[in-house]
Amino acid sequence: EEFDASEWARLCADAGMRYCVFTTTHHDGFCMDDSHHTNLTSTSESSGLRRDVLHGGCDAFREQGLTMGAYFSLADWSRAEYWDRARPIRDHLHNDDIATRPRAWERYKDLTRDQVEEIVEGDGPFHMVWLDAGWVREPHEPIGTAEIASTLRAHDPGLMIVHREVHGPFENYRTPPRAGDPRRRPGPPVGALHGPPA
């Protein structure tokens, strides 16, 4: 309840920060905005915050001259289409069989795209969108990252898109996993710009 976006923004600007990538939604599905797609929001009566933290944060940081980015997790453990509570939950991965319930997965894909589009459209402009939850990808959890990127760029053609682990023509630069991580793939150095996608 005591969160003061203006104070945070002032401290960050005084420290020399030039941009902020704000966590809009993490794997637990809690949204820091007034999303129309879920009740797990910072604006809900039960959240303690009871206000749109993303909107206030964006305004405050921009007032201090910082550029804004938006982090968004492609995994949402609060959604039955992602974690079916009637089935065992063994780890962080989707726990349903997409082949036997394809409509549920399509609903999840649509919701994911719509939520991140709502953020870009409602609280932009953003310099970048940072997508996370690298396990949510083809072939096991085909989320349609290229389609999400296309939808977002319809609102802002110059938007930079980063995905921590899923690479393709939609991305502007790569940030590979930490050194020593057995999943690390060879690629350009951290932050190596590729220019706008074709």
C-alpha positions as CSV (number, residue, x, y, z in Angstrom):
1,E,0.0,0.0,0.0
2,E,3.0,2.3,0.5
3,F,4.4,1.8,-3.0
4,D,5.3,5.3,-4.4
5,A,6.1,5.0,-8.1
6,S,7.3,8.7,-8.2
7,E,9.9,8.0,-5.4
8,W,11.1,4.9,-7.1
9,A,11.4,6.7,-10.4
10,R,13.3,9.6,-8.9
11,L,15.7,7.3,-7.1
12,C,16.3,5.4,-10.3
13,A,16.9,8.5,-12.4
14,D,19.2,9.9,-9.7
15,A,21.2,6.7,-9.8
16,G,21.7,7.1,-13.6
17,M,19.2,4.6,-14.9
18,R,18.0,5.4,-18.4
19,Y,15.3,2.8,-18.8
20,C,13.1,0.4,-16.8
21,V,11.8,-3.0,-17.8
22,F,8.7,-3.3,-15.6
23,T,7.4,-6.8,-14.7
24,T,3.8,-6.7,-15.9
25,T,2.9,-10.3,-15.3
26,H,5.0,-13.2,-13.9
27,H,4.5,-16.9,-14.0
28,D,2.0,-16.9,-11.2
29,G,-0.4,-14.9,-13.4
30,F,-0.6,-11.8,-11.1
31,C,-1.0,-8.7,-13.3
32,M,0.4,-5.3,-12.2
33,D,-2.2,-3.6,-14.4
34,D,-6.0,-3.4,-14.5
35,S,-6.2,-6.3,-17.0
36,H,-9.7,-7.2,-18.4
37,H,-8.6,-10.8,-18.8
38,T,-8.2,-11.9,-15.2
39,N,-9.1,-11.0,-11.6
40,L,-5.5,-11.5,-10.5
41,T,-4.7,-7.8,-10.7
42,S,-3.1,-5.1,-8.7
43,T,-6.4,-3.2,-8.9
44,S,-8.5,-6.0,-7.2
45,E,-9.8,-5.4,-3.7
46,S,-7.9,-8.3,-2.3
47,S,-4.5,-7.3,-3.7
48,G,-3.6,-4.8,-1.0
49,L,-2.5,-2.4,-3.7
50,R,-5.9,-1.6,-5.2
51,R,-4.5,0.5,-8.0
52,D,-2.9,0.1,-11.5
53,V,0.7,-0.2,-10.5
54,L,1.9,-0.5,-14.1
55,H,0.1,2.6,-15.3
56,G,1.4,4.6,-12.4
57,G,4.9,3.3,-12.7
58,C,5.0,4.0,-16.4
59,D,3.8,7.6,-15.9
60,A,6.3,8.2,-13.0
61,F,9.3,6.7,-14.8
62,R,8.5,8.6,-18.0
63,E,8.2,11.9,-16.1
64,Q,11.8,11.3,-14.9
65,G,12.9,10.8,-18.5
66,L,13.3,7.0,-18.4
67,T,12.3,4.8,-21.4
68,M,10.0,2.0,-20.5
69,G,10.0,-1.7,-21.3
70,A,7.5,-4.4,-20.4
71,Y,8.4,-7.9,-19.1
72,F,5.7,-10.5,-19.7
73,S,5.7,-14.2,-18.8
74,L,4.2,-16.5,-21.4
75,A,3.5,-19.1,-18.6
76,D,0.5,-18.4,-16.4
77,W,0.1,-21.0,-13.7
78,S,-3.2,-19.4,-12.6
79,R,-5.0,-20.5,-15.8
80,A,-6.8,-23.8,-16.0
81,E,-5.8,-23.9,-19.7
82,Y,-2.2,-24.0,-18.6
83,W,-2.3,-25.9,-15.3
84,D,-5.3,-28.1,-15.0
85,R,-5.9,-28.5,-11.3
86,A,-7.7,-31.8,-11.8
87,R,-4.4,-33.3,-13.1
88,P,-1.1,-33.7,-11.2
89,I,1.2,-30.7,-11.3
90,R,4.7,-32.1,-11.3
91,D,6.8,-29.0,-12.3
92,H,6.5,-25.6,-14.0
93,L,5.4,-27.1,-17.4
94,H,2.0,-27.2,-18.9
95,N,0.3,-30.3,-17.4
96,D,-2.4,-31.1,-20.0
97,D,-2.4,-33.0,-23.3
98,I,-2.7,-30.3,-26.0
99,A,-3.5,-33.0,-28.6
100,T,-6.6,-34.2,-26.6
101,R,-7.8,-30.6,-25.6
102,P,-6.6,-28.4,-28.5
103,R,-9.4,-25.8,-27.9
104,A,-8.2,-25.2,-24.3
105,W,-4.7,-24.5,-25.6
106,E,-6.0,-22.2,-28.3
107,R,-7.9,-20.3,-25.6
108,Y,-4.7,-20.0,-23.7
109,K,-2.8,-18.8,-26.7
110,D,-5.4,-16.2,-27.5
111,L,-5.5,-15.0,-23.8
112,T,-1.7,-14.7,-23.8
113,R,-1.6,-12.6,-27.0
114,D,-4.6,-10.5,-25.8
115,Q,-3.0,-9.8,-22.4
116,V,0.3,-8.6,-23.7
117,E,-1.4,-6.6,-26.5
118,E,-3.6,-4.9,-23.8
119,I,-0.4,-3.9,-22.0
120,V,1.3,-2.5,-25.1
121,E,-1.9,-0.7,-26.3
122,G,-2.9,0.6,-22.8
123,D,0.4,1.6,-21.2
124,G,2.7,2.2,-24.2
125,P,4.7,3.4,-25.8
126,F,7.3,0.8,-24.7
127,H,10.9,0.7,-26.1
128,M,10.8,-3.1,-25.7
129,V,8.8,-6.1,-24.7
130,W,10.7,-8.8,-22.9
131,L,9.1,-12.2,-23.2
132,D,10.0,-14.9,-20.7
133,A,9.2,-18.6,-19.8
134,G,11.4,-20.1,-22.4
135,W,9.8,-23.5,-22.1
136,V,6.6,-22.2,-23.5
137,R,7.5,-22.8,-27.2
138,E,7.2,-25.2,-30.0
139,P,6.9,-28.2,-30.2
140,H,5.5,-29.0,-26.7
141,E,3.9,-25.7,-25.8
142,P,3.4,-23.9,-29.1
143,I,2.4,-20.4,-28.0
144,G,3.0,-18.6,-31.4
145,T,5.7,-16.2,-30.4
146,A,6.0,-14.8,-34.0
147,E,2.3,-14.1,-34.1
148,I,2.4,-12.3,-30.7
149,A,5.3,-10.2,-32.0
150,S,3.3,-9.4,-35.2
151,T,0.3,-8.3,-33.1
152,L,2.4,-6.1,-30.9
153,R,4.2,-4.5,-33.9
154,A,0.8,-3.6,-35.4
155,H,0.6,-1.1,-32.6
156,D,4.3,0.0,-32.7
157,P,6.3,-1.1,-35.7
158,G,9.6,0.0,-34.0
159,L,9.0,-2.1,-30.9
160,M,12.0,-4.2,-29.9
161,I,11.1,-7.7,-28.9
162,V,13.4,-9.9,-26.8
163,H,12.8,-13.5,-25.8
164,R,15.2,-15.0,-23.3
165,E,15.4,-18.4,-24.9
166,V,13.2,-18.6,-28.1
167,H,15.0,-17.1,-31.1
168,G,13.7,-16.3,-34.5
169,P,13.1,-13.6,-37.0
170,F,10.8,-11.8,-34.6
171,E,13.6,-10.9,-32.2
172,N,15.8,-7.8,-32.2
173,Y,18.5,-9.1,-29.9
174,R,19.4,-12.1,-27.8
175,T,20.2,-12.4,-24.1
176,P,21.4,-16.0,-23.7
177,P,21.1,-17.9,-20.4
178,R,23.8,-17.6,-17.9
179,A,27.3,-19.0,-18.6
180,G,27.5,-22.6,-17.5
181,D,23.8,-23.2,-18.1
182,P,23.6,-26.6,-20.0
183,R,20.7,-25.1,-22.1
184,R,22.9,-22.3,-23.4
185,R,23.0,-22.1,-27.2
186,P,25.6,-20.3,-29.2
187,G,24.6,-16.9,-30.4
188,P,25.5,-13.3,-30.6
189,P,26.8,-11.7,-27.4
190,V,24.3,-10.3,-24.8
191,G,22.6,-7.3,-26.3
192,A,23.9,-7.7,-29.8
193,L,21.5,-5.8,-32.0
194,H,20.1,-7.5,-35.1
195,G,18.1,-4.5,-36.3
196,P,14.4,-4.6,-37.1
197,P,12.9,-7.9,-38.1
198,A,12.2,-8.5,-41.8
